[in-house]
Structure formats: C-alpha cells, structure tokens
Amino acid sequence: MTHLAGTLEIEPRTLPSKGKVGMLTLIAAESAIFVIFVIAYLFYAGKSLSGPTTAILRPPIFFTICLLSSSFTVHLAVGALRRGRWAPFVGWWVLTFTLGALFLIGTGLEWKHLIGEGLTIRANLLGTTYYSLVGLHALHVLVGLVLLGAVTVFALLRKVGQAQAEKVDVLSLYWHFVDAVWVVVFTVVYVVGR
C-alpha cells in the first residue's frame, strides 16, 4: 500500500494462474497417494518370510542422475521460452525428454534383472510393494513423457512460443514433482528400506 496526499491507494493483487492452481492441486492429491505407497513399502519390506529380499536391489545411480538432471534442463527450457529463445527451448526440452526416457528404460532394465532374480510382483510382500511403488512412479514418468513429447511435437511445428511459456511452466511443475517423488522413492527403497 502507498499513501499519496491523504488518499489510500491499494495495490492490485495478482492471483496465480488457474493452470498453476490446478497443477498444484493435482500434485497435492498425487503426493497423498505416494505417501500411502511409501508407508506400505516401509511396513512390508522386511516382513517377507520367503523369496528374495531387499539385498538384491541395486541402486540405479546413473538413471537417477538422468532423471534429476532433467529437472535442471526443463527449468532451462522454460527460461529460454520465457525469453523468446525458441531454439534453446527446443534443445533443452528435447534433452529433458531424452533424460526422462533413459530413466524409464533404466527402470525396465532393473525390473528385468529383478524378475530374473525371482522378485516378481507375486513373489512376496517385498515384490508386491516394490513394484507397486516403483511402478506408480514409472507410470507418472510415462505420463510426463507423453506430455513432454506432445509439447515437443507442437514446438517443432512452431505452435509453441513465448505466449505459451506459462502453460509450459505449468507442465514443468509436474515434471519437477516426478523428480522430487523419485528422491523420496529412491531414499525409501534403496537406503532406508534395505
């Protein structure tokens, strides 16, 4: 507020965009679902009396670095788009997609290894909770990749420009959420739950 010559002037408030409010609401709801899956994993991880144990889990360090790096690249992409720099935006955006795809490939490779070791979703409680938690995250990565891919196609068709920066930023919030959730899942599965 400012005071000018005996009058009171109120500065207008800017409300957040509907897109951001919607995305943050979605993130809050999805966070609650992940909390339930994390608690289930922690509760059941050591309770299996037969079958493979957490000892066979190998932390996917390289693929984790890929996913976490993609938060940085998506941030750079949105920044480039806000400044009207189309080519750097597309470059950073495609790199974000590539890093996310590598992570998903890594998840598939990890599952192939674990299934070979006898850890399936039906093997025991560890298998059920592990595949449920990591699979839920992988599903969110897949959804994010579909959205990132759609934006890539529209960008290459020159349908994404500075005017769409706010909408692209809303999508980047989802991608940051997927990355943040992986930090929790990685910590629970590969550090605490072992």
C-alpha positions as a Python dict, from the first residue, in 0.01 Angstrom:
ca = {
    (1, 'M'): (0, 0, 0),
    (2, 'T'): (114, 351, -66),
    (3, 'H'): (-17, 676, 79),
    (4, 'L'): (-42, 972, -155),
    (5, 'A'): (-163, 1317, -44),
    (6, 'G'): (-418, 1194, 206),
    (7, 'T'): (-559, 914, -10),
    (8, 'L'): (-512, 549, 42),
    (9, 'E'): (-413, 359, -270),
    (10, 'I'): (-434, -19, -271),
    (11, 'E'): (-204, -210, -499),
    (12, 'P'): (-384, -477, -701),
    (13, 'R'): (-315, -837, -612),
    (14, 'T'): (-218, -1085, -875),
    (15, 'L'): (-378, -1425, -840),
    (16, 'P'): (-192, -1736, -951),
    (17, 'S'): (-298, -1878, -1286),
    (18, 'K'): (-573, -2139, -1296),
    (19, 'G'): (-325, -2377, -1456),
    (20, 'K'): (-81, -2349, -1166),
    (21, 'V'): (-357, -2385, -907),
    (22, 'G'): (-487, -2691, -1090),
    (23, 'M'): (-141, -2847, -1120),
    (24, 'L'): (-58, -2781, -755),
    (25, 'T'): (-389, -2939, -656),
    (26, 'L'): (-309, -3244, -869),
    (27, 'I'): (39, -3263, -714),
    (28, 'A'): (-109, -3248, -362),
    (29, 'A'): (-350, -3532, -442),
    (30, 'E'): (-80, -3742, -606),
    (31, 'S'): (151, -3679, -312),
    (32, 'A'): (-109, -3830, -79),
    (33, 'I'): (-123, -4142, -295),
    (34, 'F'): (256, -4172, -293),
    (35, 'V'): (262, -4134, 87),
    (36, 'I'): (30, -4434, 117),
    (37, 'F'): (251, -4644, -113),
    (38, 'V'): (569, -4538, 70),
    (39, 'I'): (420, -4631, 408),
    (40, 'A'): (308, -4968, 271),
    (41, 'Y'): (655, -5034, 132),
    (42, 'L'): (825, -4944, 461),
    (43, 'F'): (579, -5153, 659),
    (44, 'Y'): (606, -5466, 443),
    (45, 'A'): (966, -5450, 315),
    (46, 'G'): (1116, -5672, 584),
    (47, 'K'): (814, -5891, 652),
    (48, 'S'): (854, -6147, 372),
    (49, 'L'): (933, -6489, 512),
    (50, 'S'): (1024, -6642, 178),
    (51, 'G'): (1164, -6539, -157),
    (52, 'P'): (1406, -6263, -249),
    (53, 'T'): (1490, -5988, -1),
    (54, 'T'): (1594, -5626, -39),
    (55, 'A'): (1956, -5746, -71),
    (56, 'I'): (1903, -5798, -447),
    (57, 'L'): (1807, -5433, -506),
    (58, 'R'): (2080, -5235, -682),
    (59, 'P'): (2053, -4855, -667),
    (60, 'P'): (2008, -4718, -1022),
    (61, 'I'): (2258, -4435, -975),
    (62, 'F'): (2313, -4344, -1342),
    (63, 'F'): (1942, -4340, -1424),
    (64, 'T'): (1870, -4139, -1109),
    (65, 'I'): (2124, -3880, -1220),
    (66, 'C'): (1948, -3870, -1560),
    (67, 'L'): (1609, -3805, -1401),
    (68, 'L'): (1730, -3547, -1151),
    (69, 'S'): (1926, -3368, -1424),
    (70, 'S'): (1605, -3340, -1623),
    (71, 'S'): (1464, -3101, -1362),
    (72, 'F'): (1752, -2868, -1441),
    (73, 'T'): (1707, -2900, -1817),
    (74, 'V'): (1330, -2841, -1802),
    (75, 'H'): (1396, -2530, -1592),
    (76, 'L'): (1640, -2404, -1856),
    (77, 'A'): (1387, -2482, -2130),
    (78, 'V'): (1111, -2280, -1962),
    (79, 'G'): (1352, -1993, -1901),
    (80, 'A'): (1455, -1990, -2268),
    (81, 'L'): (1092, -1990, -2380),
    (82, 'R'): (1006, -1702, -2145),
    (83, 'R'): (1286, -1501, -2310),
    (84, 'G'): (1155, -1590, -2656),
    (85, 'R'): (1455, -1806, -2742),
    (86, 'W'): (1289, -2085, -2939),
    (87, 'A'): (1593, -2292, -3044),
    (88, 'P'): (1743, -2321, -2693),
    (89, 'F'): (1395, -2402, -2561),
    (90, 'V'): (1357, -2692, -2804),
    (91, 'G'): (1709, -2816, -2731),
    (92, 'W'): (1662, -2817, -2353),
    (93, 'W'): (1310, -2960, -2385),
    (94, 'V'): (1424, -3250, -2606),
    (95, 'L'): (1712, -3317, -2367),
    (96, 'T'): (1461, -3328, -2079),
    (97, 'F'): (1253, -3582, -2272),
    (98, 'T'): (1564, -3789, -2351),
    (99, 'L'): (1679, -3794, -1987),
    (100, 'G'): (1331, -3899, -1873),
    (101, 'A'): (1319, -4172, -2138),
    (102, 'L'): (1660, -4301, -2025),
    (103, 'F'): (1528, -4320, -1670),
    (104, 'L'): (1226, -4520, -1781),
    (105, 'I'): (1449, -4755, -1981),
    (106, 'G'): (1662, -4796, -1668),
    (107, 'T'): (1354, -4889, -1467),
    (108, 'G'): (1269, -5155, -1726),
    (109, 'L'): (1622, -5293, -1713),
    (110, 'E'): (1610, -5304, -1334),
    (111, 'W'): (1280, -5491, -1343),
    (112, 'K'): (1423, -5741, -1593),
    (113, 'H'): (1714, -5806, -1355),
    (114, 'L'): (1488, -5841, -1051),
    (115, 'I'): (1247, -6076, -1229),
    (116, 'G'): (1550, -6286, -1327),
    (117, 'E'): (1643, -6298, -958),
    (118, 'G'): (1293, -6420, -872),
    (119, 'L'): (1145, -6095, -745),
    (120, 'T'): (811, -6062, -918),
    (121, 'I'): (504, -5873, -805),
    (122, 'R'): (362, -6204, -679),
    (123, 'A'): (682, -6344, -522),
    (124, 'N'): (626, -6198, -176),
    (125, 'L'): (529, -5880, 8),
    (126, 'L'): (852, -5710, -97),
    (127, 'G'): (777, -5777, -463),
    (128, 'T'): (420, -5653, -430),
    (129, 'T'): (512, -5329, -254),
    (130, 'Y'): (829, -5268, -457),
    (131, 'Y'): (660, -5299, -797),
    (132, 'S'): (358, -5105, -675),
    (133, 'L'): (567, -4811, -551),
    (134, 'V'): (827, -4803, -826),
    (135, 'G'): (562, -4885, -1086),
    (136, 'L'): (344, -4597, -969),
    (137, 'H'): (640, -4365, -1013),
    (138, 'A'): (724, -4514, -1354),
    (139, 'L'): (363, -4454, -1461),
    (140, 'H'): (398, -4088, -1363),
    (141, 'V'): (722, -4064, -1561),
    (142, 'L'): (547, -4219, -1861),
    (143, 'V'): (261, -3966, -1837),
    (144, 'G'): (518, -3688, -1812),
    (145, 'L'): (700, -3819, -2119),
    (146, 'V'): (377, -3825, -2319),
    (147, 'L'): (313, -3462, -2223),
    (148, 'L'): (674, -3361, -2291),
    (149, 'G'): (653, -3540, -2626),
    (150, 'A'): (331, -3358, -2719),
    (151, 'V'): (491, -3022, -2642),
    (152, 'T'): (794, -3125, -2848),
    (153, 'V'): (576, -3203, -3149),
    (154, 'F'): (389, -2871, -3116),
    (155, 'A'): (719, -2687, -3070),
    (156, 'L'): (866, -2841, -3385),
    (157, 'L'): (550, -2734, -3569),
    (158, 'R'): (620, -2381, -3438),
    (159, 'K'): (299, -2383, -3232),
    (160, 'V'): (485, -2318, -2904),
    (161, 'G'): (630, -1975, -2845),
    (162, 'Q'): (676, -1714, -2578),
    (163, 'A'): (298, -1674, -2542),
    (164, 'Q'): (275, -2037, -2423),
    (165, 'A'): (552, -2004, -2163),
    (166, 'E'): (308, -2000, -1870),
    (167, 'K'): (141, -2323, -1988),
    (168, 'V'): (476, -2490, -2045),
    (169, 'D'): (582, -2378, -1697),
    (170, 'V'): (273, -2548, -1550),
    (171, 'L'): (378, -2873, -1719),
    (172, 'S'): (730, -2829, -1582),
    (173, 'L'): (580, -2827, -1229),
    (174, 'Y'): (454, -3181, -1292),
    (175, 'W'): (798, -3288, -1410),
    (176, 'H'): (963, -3136, -1102),
    (177, 'F'): (710, -3328, -891),
    (178, 'V'): (802, -3655, -1064),
    (179, 'D'): (1169, -3586, -989),
    (180, 'A'): (1103, -3492, -627),
    (181, 'V'): (898, -3807, -574),
    (182, 'W'): (1187, -4013, -709),
    (183, 'V'): (1416, -3867, -442),
    (184, 'V'): (1173, -3998, -181),
    (185, 'V'): (1123, -4335, -354),
    (186, 'F'): (1497, -4382, -405),
    (187, 'T'): (1566, -4298, -40),
    (188, 'V'): (1293, -4531, 86),
    (189, 'V'): (1371, -4826, -144),
    (190, 'Y'): (1750, -4813, -175),
    (191, 'V'): (1861, -4651, 151),
    (192, 'V'): (1608, -4680, 436),
    (193, 'G'): (1428, -4995, 326),
    (194, 'R'): (1740, -5206, 291),
}
